[in-house]
Amino acid sequence: MFAVFRPGKTMAHLFGLLLLVALAGQAQANPRYAAIVIDAENGAVLHAANADASRYPASLTKMMTLYLLFEAMEQGRMTLDTAMPVSAHAASMPQTNISLKKGETLRVRDAIPALIVRSANDVAVVVAEALGGSESAFARRMTAKAKELKMYNTTFRNASGLPDSQQISTARDLATLSLRLMKDYPAYYHYFSTPSFTYKGRTYRSHNRMVQNLPGVDGMKTGYIRASGFNVATSALRDDRRVVGVVMGGRTAQSRDKEMAGLIDRSIGRATRVARTSGERLVASTRTVAQTVTQPVQVQRASQPAPPSPVRLQPAVASLPAAQSPTGDNLGWAVQIGSFRMPEQAQDRASDAASRLGNLAQARAAVSEVEISNRKLFRARLVGFEEKQARNACQHLSRQGMDCLVVRL
């Protein structure tokens, strides 16, 4: 009896086998490797390899330090001009640092770029002590916040990412953190694309070559210690699609960046296809501004299964027209400008965004009160768009230096 040869099916099986062999070889050749890419709009996982395996986060840790700093600013406990004292412990931190001295003070407006651009370990401790009293106490708050954000496999022991065998995370958890930074604090996201900053007459340039060299990449953070290898969290926007990726365990910064570039190139196409075939298009949504809505957290698919987190919405702030419930799917899109501690801040930001659009779109500014992580904030949006209009409007605002997100209502 003769076997029937089917070239198409045989080649497909052969290709699949070769792919499995290649992936297995990669894992064996580099046991520290882990990666994930997520569609930022609907949380769909576009690529995953060892995404839930424990890894050392290195300086990606500083993203959580920044998250808690942004939270303190939104709650009014800190401002850009808050001066934070430098302790002996902070001044003793090894490179990389900005050579802070005991007894000095550091303003928040200098701390943010120092953490992102320089990845300064001394600055991380200054922030930790200002917010938590001590670095160890702050690390416990970091871990508690991680669990609150559904980062179930993450434990922090310090604010910088310096070596500690008990400080662990996963590619999936760090992607979750990246998404939550963008979603919860969009007004501060622009800091993650800062190419350089100057402090005390010295200019520091970013370690993140992805932002400078890869089209569409507009943030986030790099990290390295010997135990972790080279890590990076990256956000990219191309063809109206945003993805967030994390690569961990690179052998060199160059190989890590090359891996991330390839994952982004492949995943952007997948994100577009998923969006066309899926009914889910959620970044952050509200049905109307005067009712309670139970909605999944934006990063739900990127984290371990958990019940949806309720978000309670209050009536829109007076003096701005409330967002009306869309009459059909076509106009159920909005441009989110940010969430602010005071309604006046949200109102000013929404009005500014509307004025920047000019005649580009007939946008309506809307402000709604929301609860995020048990804190009351005021969310500024422009509403009344079709999808394409919303994307065009957000691109127009981005070109003018204003951060925004396209959301489906």
N, C-alpha and C positions, 0 to 999 in steps of 0.2 A: 504494500500500500504506500502510496506517495503522499507526502504532506503537501498541502496547498500553500503556496507562497503568496502572501498579500503584502506588497512592498510598503504601502502607506501605514498599515497597522504595525508591521514589524519595525519600521523606522521610528514610529511614535513610541513604541515600547523601548526601543534601544535608547532613544533620546532621554526618556524618563529615567532609565537605569543609569545612564551616564550622569544625569543631573544629581541623582541620589548619591552616587559615588563621589562626585565633586563636592557636594555639601558635607558628606562624611569625612572626606579628606581634609576639607577646610577646618572642621571642628577638631580633628585629630592634630592637624598641623598647628593650630592656634587655639588651645583649650580656653583661652580667656575671651574669645570672640562671642559677641552677642549683638543683636540688632533688631530693630523694629521700625516700621514706617506706618503712620496712621493718617487717614483722611481727617483733616481738622474740622470739616463740616459735619460729618456724621459719625465719627469715631470708628469707622471701618478699618480693620487691620489689613494693610495692603502687602506687608511683608513681615515675617517674623522668623528669627533664628535664635534659639536659646533665650527667648525674650523673658522667661521667668526664672532663669538661672541666676543665682546670687553672684554679684560682682561688686567690686569696689568702685564707688562713684567718683573718687578723686574730687577735682574742683567743680564737678557738676553739683556737688553738695551746696555750693554757693547760690544755686538757684533757689533752694529752700530758704537760705538766709535772706535773700532778696525778697522772696514771697512774704516772709514775716515782716520785713521792713516796710514793704508796700502796704501791707495790712495795717501796720501801726500808723502810717501816714494817712490812709483813708479814714482811720478811726480818730484822727486828730491828735494822737499821742506824739507824733513826730512831724516835723516839716522839713523842707529842703534846707532851711537855715538852722536847724537844731544842731548845736555843738555837742559832740560826744567825747568824753574824756578818754585819753589813751593811758592804759594801765601798764605796769611793768610786764605783766603776762602778755598783753597784746604786742608790746614793743619787742618782745623776745622771739616772735614768730619768725621762722626761717623763710628764705625765698620760696616763691616770689612774694615781694612786699614793696611798700613805698617808703621804707625806712622811717617809720613813725618813732617818736621818742616819748618816753614816759613823761607825763605831765602836760603834753600837748593836747589840743582838741582837734577834732575832725568834723567838718560839717557833713550832713547827709548828702548834700548836692555833690560833694567830692567823693563820698564813700561809694555811691552807686556806680559811677564809671570805674572807680578803682577796683571794685569787685568784678565787673564784667570785662573790662579791657585788660587790666593788669593781673586780675585774679589774685589780688593781694591778700595774703593770709593774715597779716596784722590788722587789716581793715575788717576782715570777717570777725575777728575777736572783738574789736571795738564795737561793732554793731551788736554782737551777741551779748556783750556785757551791758550795753546801753538798754537793750530790750529785756534781757533775762536776769540781770544781776551778776551772773557768772556764766562762763561758757558752758559748763556742764549742765546748769539749769536750762540754758537756752537750747542745748542739744535735746533735752527731754521734751521741750516744747516743739522742737522740730519734728521729733518722732511722733508726738501726739497729733500734730498737724498733718503729717504724712498719712496716718491712719484715717483722719477725718476726710482726706482727699482720696481715699480708697487706694492708697499706696501701701498695700498690706504686707509687702515683703521688704520694707525699708526700715532700717534702724540707723539713727544718727548718734554719733558720739562726740562730734565737734562741729564747728561752724564753717570750717575751711575746706575739709576734704583731705587734710594731712593724714598720713598712714595711721590706721587703727583697725585691728583685725575684726572688731565687732561692728564696724561701720560698713553696712552693706545695702545694696539696692538691686534693682533689676532694670533692664532696658525698658520694659513695659511701664514700671513705676515712674521712671524718669521722663518718659514720653507723657505720662499722665500729668506730671508736674509742669512740663513745658506747656501743655495745652491749658492748664489751669492758670498759669501766669498770663497767657494771652487773653483768656476769657474773663478772669476776675479783675485784672488790672491792665486793661488795654491802653490806658493813658500813659503807662510807663514802658510799654513794649519797645518804643523807639530806642531806648537805651541799649538794647541788645544788639543793635547794629552800629554802635559807636565805634569808629575806626581808631580813635586816639583821644587822649585827654592830657591836660597839662596840670601838674601839681607842684607848687613851690619852684616854678621855673623849669621843671623837667617834664619833657613830653614822653608819654608811654604809648606804645602802639599795640594794637590788638593781636593776640595770638590766633584769632579766628580768621584764617585765610579763606574759609568758605564764603564769608560775607563779601569779601573783596573780589573773589575770583569766579564764583559760580553764579550764573544768571538766575535771578529770582530769589536767592537766599537773602533773608533780611534779619537774621538773628539765629542762634541763641548763645551757647557757651561751650568751651572746651575744658578738658581736664586731663591731668596726667600725674600718676605716681608710679613707682616701679612695679608695685604689685598689681596695678590695674591695667597697665598699658595706656594707650592713647584713646581717650573718650571724646565724644562730641554729641551735643544735642543741637539739632538744626531745624529751622522752619523755612519753608520755601513756598513762594506763590508764583505759579506759572499758568498761563491759559485759564485764568480765573479759578484755578484750583489751588488750595493750600494743603500742604502735607507737613507733618512733623516727624522727624526721624531721629533715632538714637543709634549710634554705633559705639561699641565698647570693646576694649582689648586690642586696638590696633598696634601693630609692631612698631610703626613709625607714624609721625603726624601726617606724612605724605600718603602712606598706604591707607590710613584711616579716612583722610579726605577723599581719596580716590574711590574708596568703597562707598562712602556716603553719596558722592556725586552720582555713581552708578545706580544706587538705590533710588535716589530722587528722580533720575531720568526715567527709570522703569515705572516707578510708582505713580508719577503724575498722570501717565496714560491710564493706569488702572483706576486712579481716582476719578477720572473723567468717565470711564466706562461704568463704574459703580454708580456714579451719580445719575447717569442716564437710565439705569435699569432699576434703581431703588427708589422707593417712595420716601425714604428717610433723608431729610436735608436739614438736619438740626445742628445749629451752633449754640444758640440760646433762644428760646422761643416763649412767646406769651400769646394767648388767644385774644384776650382783651385786657385793658389796664385796670379793670375794676372787679376782678374775680380771682378766686384761688385756683391755681393750676398745678397739677402734679406732673412733673416732667422729668425725663432722665437727665442726669448730669451729662454734660457734653462728652466727657471722656469715658462713659460707662463701658463701651466695648473695649477700651484700652486697659481696663482694670479687671479685677476679679469680679464675678457676679455679685450684685448687691441690689437691694430694692431701690427704686427711684427715690431721689431726694426731693422733698416738696419745696417749692419756692412760693412764698406768699407775696402777692402783689396788692398794693393799695391803690386808691384812686389817683389819677394823674395829678401832678402839682398844678394848682391854679396859676393863671397867667400864661399858660401854654396850652394850646389845643390838645385834648386827649387823643391818643391814637384810637381810631375807630376799628371795630372788628371788620376785617376785609370782607367785601361782598362776594369775592370769588378767589380762586387760587392765583389768578394772574397778579393781583395787587397785594398779595400776602407776604411782601418782602420789605425789609427795613435795613438801614445802615446804622449800626451801633457805634456810637462815638466814645462811650466810656461810662464808668460808674463813679460817682463822686459822693463825698461825705455830706455836702450841703446842696440843697435844691437849687440855690442860686448859681453854684458852680456848674451844675448840669444844664441849667437853663442857658447860661452864657455860652457853654460849649456847643450845645445844640444850635443855638441861634447863629453862632460863628460859622459852624459847618454849613448851615443852610445858606448863609450869605456868600460863602466861598463857592457854592455851586452856581450861583447866579441864575441864569436862564437855562442851565443844563438840565434841570429837573424841577418839577413843581413839588418840592419836598415839604412835608409838614413836620415841624419839630415837636417832639413829645418827650415828656419826662415822667417816669414812673418810679415809685418807691419799691425797693426789693430788699429781701433778706438774703445775704450770702454769708455762710459760716457764722450765723447768729449775729450778724451786724447789719444795721440798716444803712442802705446806700440809695442813691438816686441815679437812675440809669437814663442817659441821654441817647435818644435815637432820632433818626429821620425816617418817616414812615410814608406809606402810600406808593410804593414802587412795584413795578414788575421786576422779575429776577434780573434781566439784562440791565435795566435802568439802575438797579441797586448796585450791581457790580461796577458799572461805568462810574457811578457817583463815588463809590469807595476808592476806585483807582484815581479819580480826579483829586480827591482829598489827600490820598497818600502821596501823590506827586507834590502836593503843597506842604508836606510834612505833618499831616494830621493822621493819627492812627485811627483805624476803623475796622469793623468786621461786618460782613454781610450775613444777615440772619433771616430765617424764614419764620413768619408768625404762625 
